[in-house]
């Protein structure tokens, strides 16, 4: 008997806005001038926060921090496509997405200072706390999506991950589960080319990460992760499919981590300065600014106002963060679970006794 083709596949790449500010208007999502300004203003806000957080760490006022420099478009554009009723799961490099979702910057700063109150998400905000262990948020997000489907909730779940997470078992388990049960979840992978010091070519032999969705029988698409329009369009369409009951989508947003993996890393030991400089030319803010200027939506005065407002907002958050009463060390025991276990109670008592605060 002859061989037959069971199924064939294509992986699409979407780019709408290039690094020179040139835009394919036929592909551009139907965003108003005001919505485009919102994209720009929030990307500037995200970068302003990132720059300040980095300086705070270097000054000893913040703990280890994971910079989002260069990845702002992938975060801001995808987060803005969410509805407030949708759920969002960050990894450890989504400060931009969290701010867009309404998480007070003060809370993000508390988290990176080691303050347990940085894990407290405001009531009514459908976000999960920052996840440090690589990939562990993926199956949890799939579980929340399953619960939403069982309950008949008209919501979608968006979970962020990096290219390094695609090498973890959690990734494959989460995507397989989502595919089998046709769950309303969107996986947004920020492919920044480096899993700490491991380059993408040492993680996979595949031409794209997007094609990994094929194995689980749902759509995968690659987008220019520094292109706000491409990210927004792909995410918005994926979220609409999810809410309509048409299952999951995997989005590979190709971007680049301009900074070190974290402030505890030295990326110059494993990548070239030339590579970094080439990616700086693809800066997401610069290309959007060029497009807006050509459309009469940006000028120097507007840019200065936006930058000034962003600095004021972030400086206010820093002041709030640093003027807050000190956290109680016991919080590390109190807030691990909803109710403290016997083991945690014993650990806390031992801790308090060792510090002269026991009964």
Buried (B, 14 or more C-beta within 10 A) or exposed (E): EEEEEEEEEEBEEBBBBBBEBEBEEEEBBEBEEEEBBBBBBBBBBBBBBBBBBBEBBEEEBBBEBBBBBBBBBBBBBBBBBBEEEBBBBBBBBBBBBBBBBEBBBBBBBBBBBEBBBBBBBEEEBBBBBBBEEBBBBBBBBBBBBBEBBEEEBEBBBBBBBBBBBBBBEBBBBBBBBBBEBBBBBBBBBBBBBBBBEBEBEEBBEEEBBBBBBBEBBBBBBBBBBBBBBBBBBBBBBBBBBBBEEBBBBBBBBBBBBBBBBBBEBEBEEEBEEEBBEEBEEBBBBBBBBBBBBEEEBBEEEBBEEBBEBBBEBBEEBBEBBEEEEEBEEBBBBBBBEEEBEEEBEEBBBEBBEEEEEEE
